[in-house]
Structures are given as C-alpha cells and as structure tokens.
Amino acid sequence: MEHSLPPYRLRRSPRAKYLRLLIRPDGIEVVVPTGLSDATVLAFVRQHGGWAQARLEELLARLAKLRQGQAERFPAEGGSVPLEGRETPLFIEETGGSRIRVSLEDQGLRLILPRTCGADRDRYVRDALFGWMKRRLPGRVTELIERHAPLHGLYPRQLRIKSMRTRWGSCGPANDINLNWLLGLAPLSVLEYVVVHELCHIRHRNHSRDFWELVAAHLPDWRQERQWLKAHGGGLIQRFDPAFR
Ligand SMILES: [Zn+2]
C-alpha cells in the first residue's frame, strides 16, 4: 500500500554526514549530505515520514495550546521560549547530580536541571535561562554596537546584561550600558532599538527632541519597536521572570 508522504523540504548540506529529519514548527526538514541520490532520499522519507508527521503534530498541538492562553504560564516541559521573538520548543531534563546546562539544538532549547530542584523548579528554569542569556546576548549586542556606535561616535564603556523590573535598558553617567536579559526573548529589531536608545543617551541624557532625532537618524522605524515593547514587554516579564511577579 502506498502511504501518502507528509510535506517536507530538503536542505542539502555539505557538512551533514547522515540523512536526518528535523521537526520544526514550520514543518519537516530533511537534511541531505551531498552526493546522495534522490531515490535514497525518497526511500528514507517513505520509511520515516509517518514518524516525523506524528512528532510534528505533537509539536504543533503544544504550540497551539500555548498560544491559547497558556502562554502566561511559566515555561515548563511542553512549553516554549520566544528566542529572538520566535517561539522555540523547550525540553527540560532532570538528572541526578547538580549540574545545570542549557543548549540550543535543532529541535529546540534543552535544559538540564538537577532532579533535586523540586518545588524550586520555576526558579531553576528562570536562573538557567538568565545565565544562558548573559552569555549569549553580549555577542548579539556587540554586533549592534559596532554597527551604530561609529555613526555619531557613541561608544559605551561597558555592557552588562541584568535582571531589571521596570526598565529595558539604562545608560549610566560613565556610559556604562545595562540591558534587561529579557530582550533576548524579543525580536532582534526590538533589541536593536533599545541598544540604539541607550547609545543615544551618551549624547543626550534626556528624552528631548534632539534625543529622538538622534534615535531616528539611526533607526527611522524606532516607533514601531517601542510600540512592540509597550504591547508585549509586560507579558515577557510576567512569563519569564518569576522574581518580579
Ligand atoms: Zn531613555
């Protein structure tokens, strides 16, 4: 009997060693090493397509549940994290021992927590995400600073990623810039806006017209990004920072 194949897309990768199926929120992806015949690929998809389709349906059901209001809950197994604004499935594993690890994999974000975390689990998840973001975000932000700082000579002295209750960023008197770690869960364009906003405070220590003109010189669409923060920023804090609930 001929089984109907689920929709999938091919990605040829010279670095891939094996045929692989990836389950992503936008569909099934088949990673194909160079040199494999179409017949081999098709046979592989015939053999594993049913399995992949079932995994995809599970993933989509989880994400749908999440969008129907459970998004306000703290992320748990079966939940997701909006990395750079894109909902990314979250997998939590509990192991013996005390190590906490976070890794970004093809299927999503994997957290390894000590089995002993028990009732403090929310706190462990939050701390793991915060620690990971403190390592990940500076690279992204440095790229943005390198893009914008030279335009008007706005160079910060230092960058810190922090947990802040009511602010997305701040710029101190010595031009030290602090950014809220939750910006790693907002679209990149929003992160860019906050970085530019704080860089512009190096020149203008206020929100005067001159200040906003300087922001607009860097980012003509800044209003849209600021609006995103007004609409969704509070939700990010509610959802991911139980310290401030
Ligand atoms: Zn400001």
Residues whose N, C-alpha, C, O or C-beta is under 5 A from the ligand:
A	BS01	ZN	none
